[in-house]
Amino acid sequence: MGSLSTSDDNVNLLIPGIPDDLAMLCLVRLARKYHHILRGVCKTWRSFISSDLFVSLRTKHGFSEGWIYVLSRDVSECLHWHVLDPCARQWMKLPPIPSAWSKRFGMSSTVLDRRFYLIGGCGKFESPTNEVHIFDALHHKWKTGASMDFARCFLVSATLDGKVYAIGGTGVMSGALSSWEVYDPHTDRWESNEDQNIVQDVGESMVMDGKIHVRHVSPPYGLSFYASTYDPSQKTWMLVDDEMTRTWHGPAVVVGNDTYMLDQIFGIKLLVFDKANGFWDLVGRISPRSITVPCRMAVVGSTIFIIGKGLKTLVLDTNQIHKATGLLMTSSIAGAEFLQNNIVMSCNTIYI
């Protein structure tokens, strides 16, 4: 496992009197909500708890915890940045997003490992940008990432096979872009590609069965194709017109081998994709009195978190829910009173 100590002096040990190998195993067991306290104990602890080794040991021994990071927008069109600790069932403030982005629109976000990527966007009176900002959840701070090759607004993004994808959107001098870019964190570079099979006016994306699926944000009526699918083995996009994409009306998340979708068109319904028959199957309905739309979804383990206006959150354990025509039973997590009118723009889970 290795040791952080450079000598056998007791003063250099993580915990005096205990070998570092054992001390590490003690520290990685502590709940994530205490990590900010541990960083203040001493420089040695701060160095360890901010290291990749700390994260890998927590993952290896099954102690990693998923927290849900949420961007929301208030009535004055400013963005806010919060995180939910599902175990404590508590919302917490985060370091504010870079001020230049506080009123930006059309951004996309995704998570790779412990980092949250905020990509592209534009202002009401500003052109699209190729800028990327990254929040490192381990070090609890923002930094500027490598810029994309092309400026993009109203794009979608995804992560697949250890890389970040920025797809479609509108550019500076043109309408809809028929291109996508791939970011490799090992080289810290974006690679741009062109493909006419990327649908215009992209609205939602999801990764399912090792492929990226992107759907049109406009109604499907009158469109020849409603969605595109990216196959990384072929590095090509394919236009798709099937029952799954035509009835894909809202945010979707993957839990194990299952894909769930939240349909908010008429009421609030949770559906699961039936891969054998190629359609969305009703799991159950959610009372409109329990949460205010529009909602987004995030997953921690086998649990789905449905986050609505004001950060009010419903909790569904997929091991307990069964197909039903009635209302689903949920528990809830209160939002914040001062955020009661905030609309959730994105929510992503980061494990540490």
C-alpha positions as CSV (number, residue, x, y, z in Angstrom):
1,M,0.0,0.0,0.0
2,G,2.9,2.3,0.6
3,S,3.6,5.1,3.1
4,L,3.6,8.8,3.0
5,S,6.4,8.9,5.6
6,T,10.0,9.5,4.5
7,S,11.5,8.4,7.8
8,D,10.5,6.2,10.7
9,D,10.4,9.1,13.1
10,N,7.2,9.0,15.1
11,V,6.6,12.7,14.2
12,N,6.3,11.9,10.5
13,L,3.7,9.2,10.9
14,L,0.0,9.9,10.1
15,I,-0.9,8.6,13.6
16,P,2.0,8.4,16.1
17,G,2.6,4.9,17.2
18,I,0.8,3.3,14.2
19,P,2.4,2.3,10.9
20,D,1.1,4.5,8.0
21,D,-0.5,1.5,6.3
22,L,-2.8,0.9,9.2
23,A,-3.3,4.7,9.8
24,M,-4.5,5.1,6.2
25,L,-7.1,2.3,6.7
26,C,-8.4,4.1,9.8
27,L,-8.7,7.5,8.1
28,V,-10.4,6.3,4.9
29,R,-13.2,4.8,7.0
30,L,-14.3,8.2,8.3
31,A,-17.5,9.6,6.8
32,R,-17.1,12.2,4.1
33,K,-18.8,14.9,6.1
34,Y,-15.8,15.0,8.4
35,H,-13.1,15.3,5.7
36,H,-12.9,19.1,5.9
37,I,-12.2,18.8,9.7
38,L,-9.5,16.2,9.1
39,R,-7.7,18.5,6.7
40,G,-7.3,21.0,9.5
41,V,-5.6,18.5,11.9
42,C,-2.1,18.8,10.4
43,K,-0.3,19.2,7.1
44,T,0.3,15.4,6.8
45,W,-3.4,14.6,7.1
46,R,-4.3,17.4,4.7
47,S,-1.8,16.0,2.1
48,F,-3.2,12.5,2.5
49,I,-6.9,13.4,2.4
50,S,-6.3,15.5,-0.7
51,S,-4.5,12.7,-2.5
52,D,-5.5,10.3,-5.2
53,L,-4.3,7.5,-2.9
54,F,-7.0,8.5,-0.3
55,V,-9.7,8.3,-3.0
56,S,-8.5,5.0,-4.4
57,L,-8.4,3.4,-0.9
58,R,-11.9,4.5,-0.1
59,T,-13.1,3.1,-3.4
60,K,-11.2,-0.1,-3.0
61,H,-12.5,-0.8,0.5
62,G,-16.1,0.3,-0.2
63,F,-16.1,3.5,1.8
64,S,-16.7,6.0,-1.0
65,E,-19.8,8.2,-0.7
66,G,-21.7,9.9,-3.5
67,W,-22.7,13.5,-3.0
68,I,-25.0,15.3,-5.5
69,Y,-23.8,18.6,-7.0
70,V,-26.5,20.9,-8.2
71,L,-26.6,24.1,-10.3
72,S,-29.8,26.1,-9.9
73,R,-31.0,29.4,-11.3
74,D,-32.9,32.0,-9.3
75,V,-35.6,34.5,-10.5
76,S,-32.9,37.1,-11.2
77,E,-31.2,34.6,-13.5
78,C,-28.2,34.1,-11.3
79,L,-26.7,30.6,-10.9
80,H,-26.2,29.0,-7.5
81,W,-24.1,26.0,-6.5
82,H,-25.0,23.5,-3.8
83,V,-24.3,19.9,-2.8
84,L,-26.5,17.3,-1.1
85,D,-25.1,14.8,1.4
86,P,-27.6,11.9,1.1
87,C,-26.6,10.3,4.3
88,A,-27.1,13.5,6.4
89,R,-30.0,14.4,4.1
90,Q,-28.6,18.0,4.1
91,W,-27.9,20.6,1.5
92,M,-24.7,22.7,1.8
93,K,-23.3,25.7,0.0
94,L,-20.3,25.4,-2.2
95,P,-17.6,27.8,-3.4
96,P,-19.4,30.1,-5.8
97,I,-19.0,29.5,-9.5
98,P,-16.6,31.9,-11.4
99,S,-18.4,35.3,-11.4
100,A,-18.2,35.6,-15.2
101,W,-20.4,32.5,-15.4
102,S,-23.0,33.6,-12.8
103,K,-25.5,34.6,-15.5
104,R,-24.5,32.5,-18.4
105,F,-27.0,30.4,-20.3
106,G,-26.7,27.3,-22.5
107,M,-23.9,25.6,-20.6
108,S,-23.6,21.9,-20.2
109,S,-22.2,19.9,-17.3
110,T,-20.9,16.4,-16.7
111,V,-18.8,14.5,-14.2
112,L,-15.6,12.5,-14.8
113,D,-14.1,10.9,-11.7
114,R,-14.1,13.5,-8.9
115,R,-14.3,16.5,-11.3
116,F,-17.4,18.5,-12.4
117,Y,-17.1,20.1,-15.9
118,L,-19.0,23.2,-16.8
119,I,-18.7,23.6,-20.5
120,G,-19.5,26.4,-23.0
121,G,-22.5,28.7,-22.8
122,C,-23.3,32.2,-23.7
123,G,-24.9,35.4,-22.3
124,K,-28.0,37.3,-23.4
125,F,-25.8,39.7,-25.1
126,E,-22.6,37.6,-25.4
127,S,-21.4,35.2,-28.0
128,P,-20.9,31.5,-27.3
129,T,-17.7,30.6,-25.6
130,N,-15.2,27.7,-25.7
131,E,-14.3,28.1,-22.1
132,V,-14.4,25.2,-19.6
133,H,-14.4,25.4,-15.8
134,I,-13.7,22.5,-13.6
135,F,-14.7,22.0,-9.9
136,D,-12.4,19.5,-8.1
137,A,-14.6,18.0,-5.4
138,L,-11.5,16.5,-3.6
139,H,-9.8,19.9,-3.3
140,H,-13.1,21.8,-3.1
141,K,-12.2,24.5,-5.6
142,W,-12.7,25.7,-9.1
143,K,-10.1,25.9,-11.8
144,T,-10.0,26.8,-15.5
145,G,-9.8,23.8,-17.8
146,A,-8.5,23.5,-21.4
147,S,-10.6,25.4,-23.9
148,M,-12.6,23.6,-26.6
149,D,-11.6,24.1,-30.2
150,F,-15.0,25.6,-30.9
151,A,-17.3,28.0,-29.0
152,R,-20.6,26.3,-28.2
153,C,-23.9,27.3,-26.6
154,F,-26.9,25.1,-25.8
155,L,-24.8,22.0,-26.3
156,V,-25.0,18.7,-24.5
157,S,-22.2,16.7,-22.8
158,A,-21.5,13.2,-21.6
159,T,-18.6,11.1,-20.2
160,L,-17.7,7.7,-21.7
161,D,-14.6,5.5,-21.4
162,G,-12.7,8.1,-19.3
163,K,-13.3,11.0,-21.6
164,V,-15.6,14.1,-21.8
165,Y,-17.8,14.7,-24.8
166,A,-19.1,18.1,-25.8
167,I,-21.8,17.7,-28.5
168,G,-23.6,20.0,-30.9
169,G,-24.9,23.4,-29.9
170,T,-24.8,26.7,-31.6
171,G,-21.6,28.5,-32.7
172,V,-20.4,32.0,-33.0
173,M,-20.9,32.5,-36.8
174,S,-23.4,29.7,-37.6
175,G,-26.5,28.0,-36.5
176,A,-26.5,24.5,-35.2
177,L,-23.1,22.8,-35.1
178,S,-22.8,19.3,-36.6
179,S,-19.6,18.6,-34.6
180,W,-18.5,17.2,-31.3
181,E,-15.3,17.3,-29.3
182,V,-13.6,14.8,-27.0
183,Y,-11.5,15.8,-24.0
184,D,-8.8,13.4,-22.8
185,P,-7.8,14.3,-19.2
186,H,-4.4,12.5,-19.6
187,T,-3.3,14.9,-22.4
188,D,-5.4,17.8,-21.3
189,R,-6.6,18.4,-24.9
190,W,-9.8,18.5,-26.9
191,E,-10.1,16.8,-30.2
192,S,-12.8,18.1,-32.6
193,N,-14.8,15.9,-35.1
194,E,-17.5,16.5,-37.7
195,D,-20.6,14.4,-38.4
196,Q,-23.7,15.4,-40.2
197,N,-25.7,12.8,-38.3
198,I,-25.7,14.8,-35.1
199,V,-29.2,16.1,-34.6
200,Q,-29.7,19.8,-34.5
201,D,-31.2,21.6,-31.5
202,V,-29.9,19.0,-29.0
203,G,-31.8,18.8,-25.8
204,E,-30.9,15.7,-23.7
205,S,-28.1,13.2,-23.6
206,M,-27.6,9.9,-21.8
207,V,-25.1,7.0,-21.8
208,M,-26.6,3.6,-22.1
209,D,-25.0,0.3,-23.0
210,G,-21.7,1.9,-23.9
211,K,-23.2,4.4,-26.3
212,I,-24.1,8.1,-26.2
213,H,-27.7,8.9,-27.0
214,V,-28.7,12.5,-27.9
215,R,-32.3,13.6,-28.5
216,H,-33.7,16.7,-30.3
217,V,-35.2,19.3,-27.9
218,S,-38.1,20.1,-30.3
219,P,-41.2,17.9,-30.5
220,P,-40.7,14.8,-32.7
221,Y,-43.7,15.5,-34.9
222,G,-42.7,16.2,-38.4
223,L,-39.1,15.3,-37.9
224,S,-37.5,12.6,-40.0
225,F,-35.1,11.6,-37.1
226,Y,-35.5,12.5,-33.4
227,A,-32.2,11.3,-32.0
228,S,-28.6,10.3,-32.7
229,T,-26.5,7.6,-31.2
230,Y,-22.7,7.6,-30.9
231,D,-20.8,4.3,-31.1
232,P,-17.2,4.8,-29.7
233,S,-16.0,1.6,-31.4
234,Q,-16.8,3.1,-34.8
235,K,-16.4,6.8,-33.8
236,T,-19.5,7.6,-35.8
237,W,-23.0,8.9,-35.2
238,M,-26.1,7.3,-36.5
239,L,-29.5,8.9,-36.8
240,V,-32.1,6.9,-34.9
241,D,-35.9,6.7,-35.2
242,D,-37.4,4.2,-32.8
243,E,-39.9,3.9,-30.0
244,M,-37.3,4.6,-27.3
245,T,-36.2,7.9,-28.7
246,R,-39.7,9.1,-29.8
247,T,-41.1,8.7,-26.3
248,W,-37.9,9.9,-24.4
249,H,-39.4,13.1,-23.0
250,G,-37.2,13.9,-20.0
251,P,-34.1,13.4,-17.9
252,A,-32.8,9.8,-17.8
253,V,-30.4,8.0,-15.4
254,V,-28.9,4.6,-15.4
255,V,-29.1,2.4,-12.2
256,G,-27.2,-0.8,-12.6
257,N,-28.5,-2.4,-15.8
258,D,-31.7,-0.4,-15.9
259,T,-32.4,3.1,-17.4
260,Y,-35.1,5.3,-15.8
261,M,-36.7,8.3,-17.3
262,L,-38.8,11.0,-15.7
263,D,-41.7,12.1,-17.9
264,Q,-43.1,15.5,-16.7
265,I,-45.4,16.3,-19.7
266,F,-48.8,15.3,-18.1
267,G,-48.2,14.8,-14.4
268,I,-45.0,13.2,-13.2
269,K,-44.3,9.6,-14.2
270,L,-41.2,7.4,-13.6
271,L,-40.6,4.9,-16.4
272,V,-38.0,2.2,-17.0
273,F,-36.7,1.1,-20.4
274,D,-37.7,-2.4,-21.4
275,K,-34.7,-3.4,-23.5
276,A,-36.3,-6.6,-24.7
277,N,-39.3,-4.8,-26.3
278,G,-37.7,-1.4,-26.9
279,F,-40.1,0.8,-25.1
280,W,-40.5,2.8,-21.8
281,D,-42.5,0.9,-19.2
282,L,-44.4,2.7,-16.4
283,V,-43.0,2.2,-12.9
284,G,-45.3,4.5,-11.1
285,R,-46.6,8.0,-10.7
286,I,-45.4,10.8,-8.4
287,S,-47.8,13.1,-6.6
288,P,-47.5,16.6,-8.0
289,R,-48.1,17.9,-4.5
290,S,-44.9,16.3,-3.3
291,I,-42.5,18.2,-5.6
292,T,-42.6,21.1,-8.1
293,V,-41.5,20.7,-11.7
294,P,-39.2,21.0,-13.6
295,C,-37.2,18.2,-12.0
296,R,-33.8,16.6,-12.6
297,M,-32.5,13.3,-11.4
298,A,-29.3,11.9,-9.9
299,V,-28.3,8.5,-8.7
300,V,-26.3,7.3,-5.7
301,G,-25.8,3.6,-5.6
302,S,-29.3,2.1,-6.2
303,T,-31.2,5.2,-5.1
304,I,-32.7,7.8,-7.4
305,F,-33.0,11.4,-6.2
306,I,-35.6,13.5,-7.9
307,I,-34.7,17.2,-7.4
308,G,-37.3,19.8,-8.1
309,K,-37.9,23.6,-7.7
310,G,-36.3,25.0,-4.6
311,L,-34.1,21.9,-4.3
312,K,-37.0,19.9,-2.7
313,T,-35.9,16.2,-3.2
314,L,-37.7,12.9,-3.4
315,V,-35.8,9.7,-2.7
316,L,-36.6,6.4,-4.4
317,D,-34.8,3.1,-3.7
318,T,-34.9,1.1,-6.9
319,N,-34.6,-2.1,-4.9
320,Q,-38.0,-1.3,-3.3
321,I,-40.1,0.1,-6.1
322,H,-42.2,-2.1,-8.2
323,K,-44.3,-1.5,-11.3
324,A,-47.6,0.1,-10.3
325,T,-50.3,2.2,-11.7
326,G,-50.7,4.2,-8.5
327,L,-48.5,6.7,-6.7
328,L,-44.9,5.8,-5.8
329,M,-44.0,5.9,-2.1
330,T,-41.1,8.2,-1.5
331,S,-39.3,9.9,1.3
332,S,-38.3,13.6,1.0
333,I,-35.5,15.9,1.7
334,A,-36.4,19.6,2.3
335,G,-35.0,22.2,0.1
336,A,-33.9,25.7,1.2
337,E,-36.5,28.3,1.9
338,F,-34.4,31.1,0.4
339,L,-34.1,28.9,-2.8
340,Q,-37.8,28.1,-3.1
341,N,-38.1,29.6,-6.5
342,N,-34.8,28.3,-7.9
343,I,-35.0,26.0,-10.9
344,V,-32.5,23.1,-11.1
345,M,-30.3,23.3,-14.2
346,S,-28.2,20.2,-13.6
347,C,-27.4,17.6,-11.0
348,N,-24.4,15.2,-11.0
349,T,-23.0,12.7,-8.5
350,I,-19.4,12.6,-7.4
351,Y,-18.0,9.8,-5.3
352,I,-15.1,10.3,-2.8
